[in-house]
Amino acid sequence: MTKDELLNKIQSTIDEQQAKLTKLKNKAKEESQETLDDIREAIDDLEPKLEQAKAKALEIAETADDNYPDTGGS
């Protein structure tokens, strides 16, 4: 797997998680208090993971191509 392929895969995952987070936030507007608590817990769990993924993608993007090992995967 090349650096660009990995970055594309990571970005795809980030986009999926961002969509889930947005969906949860929108759902929170119309649910009961118990459900809201569950949604907030899920949001609190997802937000740091999303930030970590973004930071990792930035780290990979900033790595010089000649310093980035080709993982050889597909």
C-alpha positions as CSV (number, residue, x, y, z in Angstrom):
1,M,0.0,0.0,0.0
2,T,1.5,3.3,-1.0
3,K,1.3,6.5,1.1
4,D,-1.4,7.9,-1.1
5,E,-3.5,4.7,-0.8
6,L,-3.1,4.7,2.9
7,L,-4.1,8.4,3.2
8,N,-7.1,7.7,1.0
9,K,-8.1,4.8,3.2
10,I,-7.7,6.9,6.4
11,Q,-9.6,9.8,4.9
12,S,-12.4,7.5,4.0
13,T,-12.6,6.2,7.5
14,I,-12.5,9.7,8.9
15,D,-15.3,10.7,6.6
16,E,-17.4,7.7,7.7
17,Q,-16.8,8.5,11.4
18,Q,-17.7,12.1,10.8
19,A,-20.9,11.1,9.2
20,K,-21.7,8.8,12.1
21,L,-21.0,11.7,14.5
22,T,-23.2,14.1,12.6
23,K,-26.0,11.5,12.5
24,L,-25.7,11.0,16.3
25,K,-25.8,14.7,17.0
26,N,-28.9,15.1,14.8
27,K,-30.6,12.2,16.4
28,A,-29.9,13.7,19.8
29,K,-32.2,16.5,19.0
30,E,-35.3,14.3,18.9
31,E,-34.8,11.6,21.6
32,S,-35.6,10.9,25.2
33,Q,-33.2,11.8,28.0
34,E,-32.0,8.2,28.4
35,T,-31.4,7.9,24.7
36,L,-29.7,11.3,24.8
37,D,-27.3,10.1,27.5
38,D,-26.5,7.0,25.3
39,I,-25.9,9.2,22.3
40,R,-23.7,11.7,24.2
41,E,-21.7,8.7,25.5
42,A,-21.2,7.5,21.9
43,I,-20.3,11.0,20.7
44,D,-17.8,11.4,23.6
45,D,-16.3,8.0,22.5
46,L,-16.1,8.9,18.8
47,E,-14.8,12.5,18.9
48,P,-11.3,11.7,20.3
49,K,-10.9,8.7,18.0
50,L,-11.8,11.0,15.0
51,E,-9.2,13.5,16.2
52,Q,-6.6,10.8,16.5
53,A,-7.3,9.6,13.0
54,K,-7.0,13.1,11.6
55,A,-3.7,13.6,13.5
56,K,-2.3,10.3,12.1
57,A,-3.4,11.2,8.6
58,L,-1.6,14.6,8.9
59,E,1.5,12.9,10.3
60,I,1.5,10.5,7.3
61,A,0.8,13.3,4.8
62,E,3.8,15.2,6.2
63,T,6.1,12.3,6.0
64,A,8.5,12.6,3.0
65,D,7.6,9.9,0.3
66,D,11.2,8.6,0.5
67,N,10.9,8.1,4.2
68,Y,7.5,6.3,4.0
69,P,7.8,2.5,3.6
70,D,5.6,0.9,1.0
71,T,3.5,-1.6,3.1
72,G,3.3,-3.9,0.1
73,G,-0.4,-4.6,0.8
74,S,-3.4,-3.9,-1.4
